[in-house]
Amino acid sequence: MSEFLEPDELKSLAGCTPAAKQDEWLTEQGIPHRVDRKRVIVSREHVRAWLEGRTLHSSNGPNWGAVA
């Protein structure tokens, strides 16, 4: 099993097929993901965390708030 959702799994999760709509839905739900051209990449771990109600944070760099 891949670390990332397969296209049919993502379609089932988001309830739609076009990558733009999947991107929009994932963003609304707060699920971290990446869009690579017309492909949406979503980690299974992020989906599990979302289902469990855990808060997910995306990071684009260092956490400067943690620097003392």
CYANA upper distance limits for C-alpha pairs under 8 A (distance plus 0.5 A):
  2 SER  CA      6 GLU  CA      8.42
  3 GLU  CA     43 SER  CA      6.45
  3 GLU  CA     44 ARG  CA      6.41
  3 GLU  CA     45 GLU  CA      8.27
  4 PHE  CA     41 ILE  CA      7.07
  4 PHE  CA     42 VAL  CA      5.97
  4 PHE  CA     43 SER  CA      5.02
  4 PHE  CA     44 ARG  CA      5.96
  5 LEU  CA      9 GLU  CA      6.31
  5 LEU  CA     10 LEU  CA      6.49
  5 LEU  CA     41 ILE  CA      7.66
  5 LEU  CA     42 VAL  CA      6.32
  5 LEU  CA     43 SER  CA      6.86
  5 LEU  CA     44 ARG  CA      6.51
  6 GLU  CA     10 LEU  CA      6.78
  7 PRO  CA     11 LYS  CA      6.65
  8 ASP  CA     12 SER  CA      6.70
  9 GLU  CA     13 LEU  CA      6.65
 10 LEU  CA     14 ALA  CA      6.46
 10 LEU  CA     15 GLY  CA      8.45
 10 LEU  CA     22 GLN  CA      8.26
 10 LEU  CA     42 VAL  CA      8.44
 11 LYS  CA     15 GLY  CA      5.88
 11 LYS  CA     16 CYS  CA      5.78
 11 LYS  CA     17 THR  CA      5.94
 11 LYS  CA     22 GLN  CA      8.13
 12 SER  CA     16 CYS  CA      7.83
 14 ALA  CA     22 GLN  CA      6.30
 14 ALA  CA     25 TRP  CA      6.79
 14 ALA  CA     26 LEU  CA      7.70
 15 GLY  CA     22 GLN  CA      8.49
 16 CYS  CA     21 LYS  CA      7.14
 16 CYS  CA     22 GLN  CA      6.87
 17 THR  CA     21 LYS  CA      7.64
 17 THR  CA     22 GLN  CA      7.30
 18 PRO  CA     22 GLN  CA      6.83
 19 ALA  CA     23 ASP  CA      6.47
 19 ALA  CA     35 VAL  CA      8.33
 19 ALA  CA     38 LYS  CA      6.29
 19 ALA  CA     39 ARG  CA      6.73
 19 ALA  CA     40 VAL  CA      6.63
 20 ALA  CA     24 GLU  CA      6.69
 20 ALA  CA     38 LYS  CA      8.42
 21 LYS  CA     25 TRP  CA      6.64
 22 GLN  CA     26 LEU  CA      6.55
 22 GLN  CA     40 VAL  CA      7.92
 23 ASP  CA     27 THR  CA      6.58
 23 ASP  CA     33 HIS  CA      8.30
 23 ASP  CA     35 VAL  CA      7.68
 23 ASP  CA     40 VAL  CA      7.42
 24 GLU  CA     28 GLU  CA      6.72
 25 TRP  CA     29 GLN  CA      6.75
 26 LEU  CA     30 GLY  CA      6.61
 26 LEU  CA     31 ILE  CA      5.71
 26 LEU  CA     32 PRO  CA      7.76
 26 LEU  CA     33 HIS  CA      7.83
 27 THR  CA     31 ILE  CA      6.57
 27 THR  CA     32 PRO  CA      7.79
 30 GLY  CA     50 TRP  CA      8.48
 30 GLY  CA     56 LEU  CA      7.45
 31 ILE  CA     46 HIS  CA      6.90
 31 ILE  CA     47 VAL  CA      7.31
 31 ILE  CA     50 TRP  CA      7.23
 31 ILE  CA     56 LEU  CA      7.34
 32 PRO  CA     42 VAL  CA      7.51
 32 PRO  CA     43 SER  CA      8.45
 32 PRO  CA     46 HIS  CA      7.17
 32 PRO  CA     56 LEU  CA      7.71
 32 PRO  CA     57 HIS  CA      7.76
 32 PRO  CA     58 SER  CA      6.43
 33 HIS  CA     40 VAL  CA      7.46
 33 HIS  CA     41 ILE  CA      6.12
 33 HIS  CA     42 VAL  CA      5.32
 33 HIS  CA     43 SER  CA      7.71
 34 ARG  CA     40 VAL  CA      6.31
 34 ARG  CA     41 ILE  CA      5.67
 34 ARG  CA     42 VAL  CA      7.34
 35 VAL  CA     39 ARG  CA      6.23
 35 VAL  CA     40 VAL  CA      5.02
 35 VAL  CA     41 ILE  CA      6.70
 36 ASP  CA     40 VAL  CA      6.69
 36 ASP  CA     41 ILE  CA      7.87
 42 VAL  CA     46 HIS  CA      7.77
 42 VAL  CA     47 VAL  CA      8.15
 43 SER  CA     47 VAL  CA      7.11
 44 ARG  CA     48 ARG  CA      6.68
 45 GLU  CA     49 ALA  CA      6.64
 46 HIS  CA     50 TRP  CA      6.65
 46 HIS  CA     56 LEU  CA      7.85
 47 VAL  CA     51 LEU  CA      6.66
 48 ARG  CA     52 GLU  CA      6.71
 49 ALA  CA     53 GLY  CA      6.77
 49 ALA  CA     54 ARG  CA      5.70
 49 ALA  CA     55 THR  CA      7.99
 49 ALA  CA     56 LEU  CA      7.81
 50 TRP  CA     54 ARG  CA      6.18
 50 TRP  CA     55 THR  CA      7.62
 50 TRP  CA     56 LEU  CA      7.73
 63 ASN  CA     67 VAL  CA      7.84
